[in-house]
Amino acid sequence: MKMELIIRSNSSDIDFALLRDGRLVELNKETGDNKFSVGDIFLAKIGKVMTGLNAAFVNVGYPKDGFLHYHDLGPQVLSLNKFIKKVSTGKFKEFALKNFRFEEDINKDGGINDVLKSGQNLLVQIVKEPISTKGPRISSELSIAGRFLVLVPFSNRVSVSQKITDNKEKERLRKLAKSIKPKGFGLILRTVAEGKKVAELDKDLENSLERWKSMCKRIANTQTPTKVLSELNRASSILRDVMNESFTSIITNDESLKLEIKEYLQQIYPEKEKIVKLHRASVPIFEKYGVERQIKTSFGKTVSMSKGAYLVIEHTEALHVIDVNSGNRSNKAKNQEETALEVNLIAATEVARQLQLRDMGGIIVVDFIDMKSAENRQKLFHHLKDAMALDRTKHKILPPSKFGLVQITRQRVRPELEIKTREPNPNKNGEVEAPIVLIDKIEAELDKVMRNNTPYKDITLNVHPFVAAYLTKSMNSIQIKWFVRYKKWIKIIPRDAYQYLQYHFYYKKKNK
């Protein structure tokens, strides 16, 4: 598996495209005006305490107050309150918590009004960015993520990522964590800690402790609300979370960003510093590495897949619905059940990619093609779980129902990524799909025609003149590529009468 990170920097925004074996699997955008990112910690002020909701609204500086439920306070919130009062005076500087006297844990079934009062200051962390009309979701159970471990203040718990399945390795990491754990802090070992030595873990822990101490220094005599600790920028957080041996290149069009990434890699993965490169070509960076094309073909309502199958993705207020369609494909060598399984397995792989690519969260219902065999439904379930195993966002998948529906829940921490892929229609008013999407549809149908058992001869494609020009231009045209692939010449005829999206294949000049 080959991983590449392509970074495009504009005047105010930075776009990050993560490619796995050349396929776009993650697209992120960092905007200069985004002041509320997941992981940011604020010294905030408690607003209304709502006993009926067992929650409080908290002023973090956003037009809508953040929402803090009792269960998001953390068991040691009383110790946190005591710590904030001491540090706010500017006289208490025992940030390491070695000699700090902890308060008792709060009752799991207690009430918010027993713990928080309107007007008091509290350290809170963004766990969900503002979405639609809602303010940010926050928690006072703080955590500081490092490369290999997560530092949890006011806790004594040591835990290991569930994605590490080797019990011996889990126990080894747990023992190492206990040997370096500072008093007053808990540790969570991340998946990338697997196989790491104690020196690497200790160095990462020291970096996180330094960030904690720097944050505490900002609390003294600070007005509320104020951001006291920022999450790493998007480039660094992506590299921190996904950087591994499979990364082959990191390419950016910004000199300063290149130097920043190199500096960060020197800290977390020095041997990979040499893969960072600067894009100097006149061709835009996303065009050069095929990202723009994949964006156009991946973000529409309809998503094409191999062998003529496609997905239809609909969004509602309550949930997302994905419909799997086999298209007008026919395969005489297989029965209906085998065809359904084949299409469903292809669709499961694409669904996993789409959820990560669009950052779709909440409830997702996928309507796969019905299969009678319980064994095939189980095979589909395991294939979907394997396809989503690389998704870093928390998710849960239920087995297919008798109706062929699969329910997925995926944690939503930021707004879903929406990209407009439709363009003005040159033939009439309204919009049409981007030309790239049309070309993908044509190629999918041609591939199906050429792989059919019927030996078609003299194949002709009739299309709109604009599309015909796109397919035939240059010595390295798409038409030439088709000839190399299929060992047959596909004649392309422009038709003035055709609308922009209209096309037909013919064989022997007159048969569709």
N, C-alpha and C positions, 0 to 999 in steps of 0.2 A: 504494500500500500504506500503510495507516494502522496505526501501532503505539501501544498504550496499556499502561501499567503500573499495575496496581491493587494497592495494598499494604494488607493488613489486619494491624493490630497488636493482639495480645492481651497478657495480663499477662506471659507468659514467652516466647511464640513470635511470629514475624512471618511471614506468608504473602505470597508474591509471585506475582501472576498476570500473565503477559505475553500480551496479546491482539494478534493480527494480523488486521486487518479484522473485528474483533469475535469472532474465533474464538480460543479458548484454545489456545495452542501451548506454553506453558511454565508449570510450577507449581513453586515452590521454597518451602522452609520453613527458617527460621533459628531454631534453638532456643538458649535461653540456656546450656544445659549442653554444647553441642557445642564441645569444646576442640581438636578435630583436623580442621581444614578444609583442603581442597586449597590449597596455596600457603603454609601456615604453615611457618616455619623454626624448628627446635629445636636447642639445644646439647644433644646426647644423649651417652649412654655406650654404647660397644660391649659387647655381652654375649658370647654364644657365637659363635665363628668356626667355621663348618661347611665344612671343605674339600671334603667330598663334594658339597655343594650349590653350592660356590664362592660362598657368601653368608654374611652375618652377621646375627644377631638383635640389634636395637638397642633400648635402653630409652629411650623418649620420654615415659614417664609414663603410658602406657595399660596396662591390666591384661595385655594380650598385647603382647609385644615387636614392634616394627616389623621388616619384612623388607627387607634391603638386599643386592641381588645385585651381583656384581663389575661387571657391565655398567652398573649404575646409579651407579657411583662417579664417573664422569666422568674424562677423561684427565688432568686437572690436580689430582687428589685429593692428591698429595704436596705440591703448593704450598698447597693448602687446609689440610692438616695443619700445615705449617710456619707459616702465617699464624695459625691458632688458637692455637698454642703461644706465639707472640709477643704476640698481643693479650691472652691470658689473664693475662699478668703485670701488665697495667695500665700498662706503661711505653711500649709501642709504640703510637703513635697515627697512623701513616701509613696511614689507611684508604683513601686514594685509589689505592693500589697503583702510584703513579708510579715510586717508587724501590724497589719490592719485587722481589727477585730470584726468578724462577720456577724451579721444579724441572722435570726432564724429564717428559714424558708417560709414563704407565704403559703397559705392554705390553697390547695388546688381548686376547691369549690368556693373560694371567698368572693367578696364583692369589690369592685373597682374603687368604690368610695372609701373603703377601709385602707387603701394603699396610697391613692393619689388625691390631691386637692387642687382645685382650680387655682391657677396662678403660680404654681411651683415649677421649678426648672427640672428638666430630666434629659439625660442622654438617650437618644433614640437613633435607630439605624433604619435606612430605607430598605425594605424587603420587596416592595413592588412599586414601580414608578407610576406617576399619575397617568391614568388611562381614561380617555373620554371625559366625562364630567366629574370623575372621582379624583380626590386628592391622593397622595401617596399612602400606601400601607406601610406601617412602621412597627418596630419591635424595640423593646428596651433590653432584650437578651442579646448583648453585643458580641460580635465575633470579628476577628481580623484575619483575613485569608492570606496565607503565604503560598509559596510554591509547593511544598510538601505537606504542610500542616496548617490547621486553623487554630488560632489562639482565642480562647473563650475566657474573658475576665470573670471573676467572682464564681468560679466553678472548680470542682476537683475531679471532674469526669475525664476519663481517657477512653476514646473509642476509635475504631478503625473503619474505613470505608467498606460498605457491604459489597462493593464491586470487586474487592480482593477476595477471591474464593478459597485460596490456599489457607487452611487453618493454622499450619505451622508458621507461615509468613505473618499471619494476623497476630499470633501470639508473640512472635519475635518483635514486631513493630510496637505492640502494646508494652512489652518490657522496656524497649528503648525509650519510648515516650515517657514512661514512669520515671526512668532514670534521669531524664533531663527536664522534667516538668517543674516549673517554678511554683512556689507556694502561692495559693490564691488564684491560680489559673488552671483551666482545663485545656485539653488538647484533642483535636480530631485529626487523625492521620488520613490524608487524601489518597486517592487511587495511585497517583504518580509516585507516592512514597514507596511503593513496592520495590524491594530489592536494594533500597538505599541504606547507606551506612550512618552510624550515629553522628559522625562529624557533619555530614550534609544536613541532617535534621536539626542539629544544634545551631548551625549557621543560619538556617531559615528561621528558627525560633528567635534568635537574637535580633534579626531584622524586624520581625513582627513586634517584639518587645520595644524596640526603638520607636516604632510607629505609635505604639500605645503611649509611651512616655511623652513623645512630641505632642500628641493629642491632649494629654492631661495638662501640659504647660499652657495650652491655649484657653483652657477653661477659666483660669483665674481672671476675675474682673472683666469677663466677656459679657456683652449685651446679648440677649436672646431675641429672635432665633439666630444662630450662627453655625455654619458648617465648620466643625473642628477637625474632621478627618475625611479626606477625599479618597474614594476608591481609585485604583490605578487607572490611567487612561486606557482606552479601549484596546489599543495595540498591545500594551503590556499585559492587560488582563487576559486577552486571548492567548498570548504566548505563555503566560503563567499557567493557564488551565490546560492547554492542549499540546504544548511543545514536547516533542519526543524524537526518537531516533529516525522516524519516518519522514520528518520534514526535510525537503530537498532544496527549497528556495523561499526567500522572503524578498519581495520586490516592491519598491515604492518609487514614486516620481518626485519625492521631496527630500532634498539633501539633509535638512535638519532632522527630519523624521528618521532617516536612515541612521544618522549618528546616535539618535536617542534609542533606537531599537538595538543597535550594536552595544551601547553602554549597558542596557538592561540585560542582554544576553550574556555579557561578561559576568554578570552576577549569578544568573540562574543556569546557564548552559554554555560555558565558554567555548566548547568545541564546535558549536554551531554558529559562531559569530561570522565565519567566512561565507555563509550562505546568504547573507544580507547584501542585496545589490540595488543599484540605482538605475531606474529606467530612463534612458536618454533619447530613445528613438522619437521621431516626429509623429508616429502613429500613437494615438492616446493609449494609455496603459491598459485599460479595460478592453479595448479593441484588440490590442496586440495578443493578449492571452485568452481571448475568446470568452471573456466574462460578460460583455455587453450582449452578445448573442444568447447566452444562456439565461440572462435576466429576461430578455424579451420572450423566450419560449417557455419560461418557468412560472411566470407570475400572472398569467391570464386566468380567466374562469375555467377554460379548458386546457388541460395539460396532456400533450401527446406522449405516448410511450412506444416501445418497440412492438413490431408485429401488428400494427394497426390499432392497438388498444389505446384507451385514453381515460383520463379522470375528469370529472366535473366537480369543481369545488365551490360550494355556496356558504355564505356566512350569514348567520342570524344573530339576534341579540343574545340568545341563550346558548347557542352552540354552533359548531361548524359541521357541515355535512359534506362527505366526499362520496361520490357515486363512481363505481368502477364499470366501465363499458368495454366490451370486447371489440367493438367496431364491426365493420362488415367483412370480417375475415372468415375464411373457410379453410379447413384442413381435412381432407378426406381420409388421412391416415389415422386420425384420432377420433374417439367418440366425444360426446358432449361433456362428460364428466372430466376427461383428461384435458380438454380444451379449457374448461372453466378453471381447473387447477393451475394450468400454465399461465393463464392471464392473471389470476389472483396472486400468484407468486411474483410476477413482474410488477403488479400494482402495489403489493405490500412494500417492495423495495422503494418504489417511487413515493408512496405515502410517507414513509419514514423520512425520506429526503425533503419532501415538501413541508412537513411539520417543523423540521429544523431550519429550513431555508426561510420560511415565512415567519418563523417564531410564533406559530399558532399555539394558543393556550386555552385552558378551560376544558370543556367537554367536546370531544370530536367523535362523530359517528361515521363509520365507513361501511358503505353498502357494497360488499363484495358480491360476485356472481354466485348464485346458489349452487351448493354442492351437496349431493345426497350422502356421500361417504363421510362417516365420522372420522375415519383415518385421514382423509384429505383435509377436513376442517382443522384437525389437530396439527397436520403438517403446515398449513397456512399460519396458524397461531404461532408456532415455534419459529417459522421463517420471519414473521413480523417482529417478534421479540428480538431475534438476532439482528435484524436490520436496524432496530432502534437502540441496540446496545451501546452504540457510539454517541448517542444523544446525551449531552451533559445535563440537560434539564430534567428534573424529577418528573417521572411519568409512570402510569400504570395502565396495563392492557388487559382487558377481559377476553376470554375465549369467544369464538364466534357463536352467535345464537342460532337457533334453528332456522331463522329467517336470513342468515348469512350476514348479520350485522355485527360489527366489532366496535366496542366502546373503548375509547381511550381518554384518560385524563392527563393533561400535561400542564405543569406549573406555569402560570402566567405572571411574569415579573416586569414586563415592559410592553408598550403597545405593539400590536402585530405590524410587521413590515408590509406596507402596501406600495406597489409600484404600478403606475399606469402604463399598460402595454399597448393600448389601442390608439390608433392615429386617425386624423381626418380622412374621410373617404374621398378620393379624387373624382369619383364618378357622380356622386350625389351627396346630399347633406347627411350628417351622422358620422359614425366612426366605424372603422374596420380593424381587424387584427393587424399587427405589424407585419411587414413583408417576410421577415425571418420566420415567423410562425407559419405563414403560408407555405414557405419553402420546405419546412419540416414536415408538414402534412403531405405535400407532393412526394417527398422522398420516402415517407412511410408507405404511401400507397404504391409507389413504384417498386419498392422493395418487396411488398406483398405480391405484386403482379409477377415479378421476375422469379420469385421463389415458388410460384404456383406450379403444379405438376404439368399444366398445359403449356406446351412449347410455343409461346407467342412469337410471331415474327413481324418485322416492319412496324415497330411500335412508334406512334406519333403522339406528342403532347401538344394540345392546343391551350394557349393561355393568353391573358391580356398582354399587349405589347410591352408594358413596363416590366412585367415579370419575365417575359421572354428575353428582354435585353439583359436583365440581371442574371439569368441562367446561362447565357451564351457569351457574355463579355470576357475578353482576355484569353490568352493561350492556356491559362490554368483555370478555365471556367468550370462551373458545376457540371455542365454537359460533358466535358472531357473526363471529369472524375467518374461520372456514371459509366462512361465507355470503359475506363480502366477497371472499374469494379465488376461490371456485368458482362464485359466482352461483347457488348451489343451497342450499336449507335442509336440513341433515342433522338429522333428528329423533333425539333421544337418549332411550332408554327405560331406566330403572333396572330391574334384574332381581334380586330378592332371592335367587333360587336360584343365581346365578352366584358363583363364587369370585373372589377379589380380582383375579387376573390374567386372568380370562376375558372375552372380548368377541367379538361377531360382527356383521358387516355384513349387512343384508338389503336387497333391492330388491323393490318391490311387496309389502311386508310379510311374505312367506313364503319368498322365494328367497335363499339365502345367496350 
